[in-house]
């Protein structure tokens, strides 16, 4: 597993633990979004940040199948 996948799965595992203790997926997702935006804003210059935010809003992703009991 590469480092990017390892980090993704480590964060996802933590999110799954949070979801098992809390009912609000929206609150957890919102917190992750704010953290991500602040990290990008800390690391990127203004134009890079704008480009990343544009891609983030236009990116089409598949939803997780929570009914299966996992987000994987």
C-alpha positions as CSV (number, residue, x, y, z in Angstrom):
1,X,0.0,0.0,0.0
2,X,1.4,3.4,-0.9
3,X,1.6,6.3,1.6
4,X,-1.4,8.1,0.1
5,X,-3.6,5.0,0.5
6,X,-2.2,4.4,4.0
7,X,-3.1,7.9,5.1
8,X,-6.6,7.6,3.5
9,X,-7.3,4.4,5.3
10,X,-6.0,5.6,8.6
11,X,-8.3,8.6,8.5
12,X,-11.2,6.5,7.2
13,X,-10.7,4.1,10.1
14,X,-10.9,7.1,12.5
15,X,-14.0,8.4,10.8
16,X,-15.7,4.9,11.2
17,X,-14.9,5.0,14.9
18,X,-16.4,8.5,15.2
19,X,-19.5,7.3,13.3
20,X,-19.9,4.5,15.7
21,X,-20.1,7.0,18.6
22,X,-22.0,9.8,17.0
23,X,-25.1,9.9,14.8
24,X,-24.3,12.9,12.7
25,X,-22.5,12.1,9.5
26,X,-23.0,15.7,8.5
27,X,-21.1,17.1,11.5
28,X,-18.2,14.7,10.9
29,X,-18.1,15.5,7.2
30,X,-18.2,19.2,7.9
31,X,-15.3,19.0,10.4
32,X,-13.3,17.1,7.8
33,X,-14.0,19.7,5.1
34,X,-13.0,22.5,7.4
35,X,-9.8,20.7,8.4
36,X,-9.0,20.0,4.7
37,X,-9.6,23.6,3.6
38,X,-7.4,25.0,6.4
39,X,-4.6,22.6,5.6
40,X,-4.8,23.6,1.9
41,X,-4.9,27.2,2.8
42,X,-1.8,26.8,5.0
43,X,0.2,25.0,2.4
44,X,-0.9,26.5,-1.0
45,X,-0.6,29.9,-2.4
46,X,-3.9,31.8,-3.2
47,X,-4.1,30.7,-6.8
48,X,-3.3,27.0,-6.0
49,X,-5.9,27.1,-3.2
50,X,-8.5,28.5,-5.7
51,X,-7.7,25.7,-8.2
52,X,-8.0,23.0,-5.6
53,X,-11.3,24.3,-4.3
54,X,-12.6,24.5,-7.9
55,X,-11.6,20.9,-8.5
56,X,-13.1,19.8,-5.2
57,X,-16.5,21.4,-6.1
58,X,-16.5,19.9,-9.6
59,X,-15.3,16.4,-8.7
60,X,-17.9,13.7,-9.0
61,X,-17.5,11.0,-6.3
62,X,-19.5,7.9,-5.5
63,X,-21.3,7.8,-2.2
64,X,-20.4,5.2,0.4
65,X,-22.7,2.3,0.8
66,X,-23.5,2.7,4.5
67,X,-26.2,0.0,4.4
68,X,-23.4,-2.6,4.0
69,X,-22.1,-1.6,7.4
70,X,-18.8,-0.1,6.2
71,X,-17.7,2.9,4.2
72,X,-15.1,0.9,2.2
